[in-house]
Structures are given as structure tokens and as C-alpha cells.
Amino acid sequence: MIGQDEAPIGQSIIQECVCRFSATDISRRIAKESVPKQGGNGTTSAIYPILNNEKYAGNVLLQKSYMTDGLPFRKKMNHGERTKYYVENSHPAIISQDSFDRAQALIRQRNTTIIPGKYPFSLKIICGHCGSTFKRRVTNDKAYWVCRN
């Protein structure tokens, strides 16, 4: 659950997203106000988990990850291998479900309006698992194409 001291920060982040502020603008505002950071360095990578957290709307998604059955036991993200359960109204909501849904719709809209890159395969390779497009990533001077999700 979300702590009561974190609630105003989460509310303002989601409200700014609904008002069409970008994640970069939101992270800059947070950096100016010296908001304590938890699990992020104040960049957009710390903003998106808050915008995608259904717990702010009073709901919870169970089994996002699971432990493997065999040794060695490892924690894995659940990409459909196990059944996920969505529990509505499991705890008091910090924001309205309508605000959360509007923020999610804006995020999906922004993700689909990606400007084509300068590489020949940009936006042409489709993930067979989730249907998302691949992006180019360079690691140790080698280029790889990986799923956006």
C-alpha cells in the first residue's frame, strides 16, 4: 500500500500527468521542490512506476511476479505464465479511478506517437509476445533490438 506521507506526492504527479505535463516536466518540478526520492534518482524512470501503479486508485494486481518451481528458486516477472488477479477496491483510494484511467490513456497515447527513428528497422520489428515494437539499444559497442516492454 501507499504510505500516507507519499500520498500527496503521488496525487500531484498523477494530476500533472492528467493535465498533460510530460514526465520530464514532472521530474523537474520534483527536483526543484527537493522531494525525497524513493527507488529513483528523480528522472522520468522514477515517475512512470508511480503513474502505472494501480494501488493509487485503490486496486491491486496480484502475481505480477512469481517464484520458479525448481531449484534454484528465482523471482520472475509474470508475462502470462501464471494467472494474474485484479482486485478492485482492496484498500482506500488516494486518487479517483477516473483520474488514473485518464493518466493511463495519455501514457498509451504518447507511447503510440513515437517518431520514426533513423534506423531501417525502427518501428518495423514487432514483438511476438506482446505486440509492441522493438527499439535499438547499444551495449558495449554492439547494437541489439529489444522489446519496448
N, C-alpha and C positions, 0 to 999 in steps of 0.2 A: 504494500500500500504506500501511498504518497504521504510523507510527513507533513504536519500542519505548517511547519516553518518553510517548507518548499512550495506549498500551495499557491501563494501569491505570485511567485516567480513563474510557475507553470501556467497559471491563468494568464499572466501578461504575455508570455511567449505565444500561447495559442491564440489569444485575442489579436496580437500583432500579425500573426500569420493570416487570420481571417480578414484583417484589414489590408491584406496584400503586401505586407512588408516581406522582404526576402530574408532568408536565414542569415545571410551576411549582415544585413542591417540590424537584425535582432541580436546577433552575437556582438556587434559593435556597441550597441546600447548596453548590453550586459557588462561588457568590459569597462565602459565608462563609469557605470554605477558600482563597480567593484563588488559584484555579486559573487559570493563564494561558489567555487566550481566543484562539482562532484562528478567524477568519471569523465571529465573532458577538459580541454585546455582553453575553452572559451571560443572555439571556432564553430563552424557550421556542423562539424561532426558531433558536437555536444548538443546542438539544437534539434536535429532530426529525431533522435531517440525520444525526446520529450513530445514532439509533435505526433509521433506514431504510437505513443503509449496510451492504450485503451483504458488504463486504470484511472486516468484523469476524468473520464466520463462515467466512472462507477462500474465498469465492466472488467472482466478478466478473461484472458485466453490461456487455458491450461495446456500443458505439454508442448510448449514452444520448443523445448529441448528434451532429450531423454538420455538415459544411460544404456550403453550397449549391453547385450545379454552375456557375451562371452568375455573371458579374460584376455587382455587387460580391459577392465571397465573404463569406458571413455564417454565423456559427455558429447553428444552430437546435436546439431540443430535439426529439428523435425521438419523435413521438406515433404511430408506426406507419407513417411514410413509408418507413423503411428497416428492414431486418431487424435485430433485436437478438439477441445471442448470450449465453447464460448459461453460464459456465464454472465448474464445481464443483471444489473442492479445488485451486484455482490457486496458492495460497500457504498458509503455516501460519495456522491459525485462532487468533484471540485469545479467542473465546467459542465455546461449543458451538452447533451448528446448532439444537438443541432450544431453547436459551435465546433465540436470535434469532427462531425461529418463534413462540415464545410471546409475545415482545415485539411482533411484527408482528400477531398475533391480538388482543392487547389494544388496540393502536392502532386496528385496524379496528373493534373493538367500541365503543371510545369515540367514533369518528367517526360511527357509525350511531345513537348515542343522543343526537343533537342535540336540544335543547329547542326546540320551535317558537317562532319569533320573533314580534314584534308586527306584522309587515308582512303584508298579504294574500297576497303571493306566496311567503312563506317556505316552503321545502321543497316547493314545488309546481312549480317550473321545473326540468326535468331536462335535463342536457347530452346532446345527440345524439351526441357523440363518445365520452365515457367513461361516461355513465350516472349521474354524480354530480349532486347538487342544486346549484343556484346560491345564491350569497349576495349580500346587498346591500352595496355599497361606495359611499361618498360621497367624491368628489374635487372640489375647487373648487366646493362647494355644489351639485353635481349628483349625483344618485343613479344608480348603474349596477348591473345584475345580472351577476355573473361566476361562472364555474365554480369550484367549490371546489378543483379540482385544477389 
